[in-house]
Amino acid sequence: MPKADTQPALFDTPRAGSNMPEFSVGEISKLLKKTVEETFGLVRIRGEISECKYHSSGHLYLTLKDESAILAAVCWRGQVDKLAVKPELGMEVVCTGRLTTYMGQSKYQLVVEGVALAGVGALLKMLEERKQRLAAEGLFDPARKQLLPFLPEVIGVITSPTGAVIRDILHRLNDRFPRRVLVWPVAVQGEGAAQQITAAIEGFNNLPENGSVPRPDILIVARGGGSVEDLMPFNEENVVRAAAASNVPLISAVGHETDTTLIDFASDVRAPTPTAAAEMAVPVREDLLEQVMDEGRRLWDSLRRMLQDRRDHLGLLARALGDPMRAIEPLAQRCDEKAERLVLAWQGYYERRRNRLGEASGKLRHPRDVVSLGAQRLTNLDHKMQGTWRELFLRKNNHIETLGAALGHLSPKAVLGRGYALVQNAAGHVVSSATQVKPPEKVRLEFFDGSRGAEIVD
C-alpha cells in the first residue's frame, strides 16, 4: 500500500464518520502503475514461453509461466530486432525488463528489453529442436551440397573486420595461393549479428558476375571460438536458410574444431577453423608447380619411351621384310619389257591401218569424175522430166477447156441470152413461183445485158 504522504492532493475528503480516502478507478490505476514501475524498474524473470505472437505492427507479445503462475510480457517493435535470442514457443528464458500495468485490462505485464536462454541445457534443447525441424525441410540434405571450385578467382569472406580471424585467413591465402579477397564486415555476436550475416550472404549472391565488384567464386563465413551464447547468431534460422540458399559455394568456419553451429550443416563444406577454411579454398601454389613439372617430366619420359618402342618395332619389321629394293627391281624390269612390247604393238597396228587406207584410196574415184558423172545423170533426168511435164500440162489444159465449155452451157447468163429473165424480190431472193409475190410488191428483172425494176399489178 502507498504511504499517506504520497497520495495525490486531488483525493476527496473522507466521508463523515470515516477516515478512509475514496479513489476513482482511474486514480487507483495510475497510483498502482506508478507504484509498480518505481518498485520494479528493472527485473530479471525466468520462465517458459507458453505463448509467442508476433503482431503485424512489429510488436512481440509473450506469456511466461512456471509451476504456479503466468506473466504477460510485451517487447516493442524497436527492441525486437535487437534481441540476442529470438523467442520461440516452449523456450525457457530469462527476460530482462521493467514491470508496468495495463490500465485498460487491469493487469500488470513485463516490458521486455532483453532475452537470454535459461542455462546451456535449455539452449541446446532449443537448438536440437530447430536442427530437426530444418533438417526435415531438407536444408541439410547432402544432395544440395555444391562442389568447391579448384582455384577460385575471387573469394568472399564474411567476418568481423577486426580481430585475428580475418588476418589468419588473408595470411594463409597469401602463403598458399594469393587470390583476390572481398571482405564483407559484419558483427559476429550480439544484437543484430544474425541480420548482418544474412544480408552479407545474400548480398554476395546478388552481385552481378561482370559488375565492377565481381561476384565471388566461393564464400567463407568465419569467426573465432566462443561460448554457446556467443555463437548464437550462426544458429539463427535466417542465417541457416541464407547459407542453404546460397548459389555460391560456401564454407563455414565458426569457432574451434569442437564447436558446431547450425550453419555448419547448411553450408557446402565445414572447416574446423578459419585457417582450415583458407586451406580448403585454394591449393598450394608451390605444390601445383611441382606437380606440373613432375607431370611434364613424366610426359616427356613417356613420349621418349614410346618413340624408342616404335623405332625398335620398325627395325624388327624392316629386318623381317628385307630390302624393299630387291623386291622392286624385278618388277621394274618387267615394266620395261611390257613398255617396249607395247610400243612395238602400236607401231604394227599403225602400219596395218595405213596399208588398209592406201588400198581403200586406190579403189575410190577422183572427185572430178564423180562430179562429171553426176552432172551428166542430172542433165538426162532434166530432159526426161521436161517431156513428161509438157505432156501432162497439155492433158490438163484440154480437160479444163472441156469443163469450161460445159459450165458455159449451164450458166444462167446463157439462158438469159436466149430471151429469158430472172425475177428477184426486194430481199434479192429468186422468185420461182407466182405465189411468192403479191400485188403491189416490187420485184427486179435480171436480163442478159442488165436489170430493171417492176411492180406486180395482178
Secondary structure by P-SEA (a helix, b strand, c coil): cccccccccccccccccccbbbbcaaaaaaaaaaaaaaacccccccccccccccccccbbbbccccccbbbbbbbccccccccccccccccbbbbbbbbbbcccccbbbbbccccccccaaaaaaaaaaaaaaaaaaccccccccccccccccbbbbbcccccaaaaaaaaaaaaccccbbbbbcccccccaaaaaaaaaaaaaaacccccccccccbbbbbbcccccccccccccaaaaaaaaacccbbbbbccccccccccccccccccccaaaaaaaacccaaaaaaaaaaaaaaaaaaaaaaaaaaaaaaaaaaaaaccaaaaaaaaaaaaaaaaaaaaaaaaaaaaaaaaaaaaaaaacccaaaaaaaaaaaaaaaaaaaaaaaaaaaaaaaaaaaaaaaaaaaacaaaaaaabbbbbbccccccccccccccccbbbbbbcccccccccccc
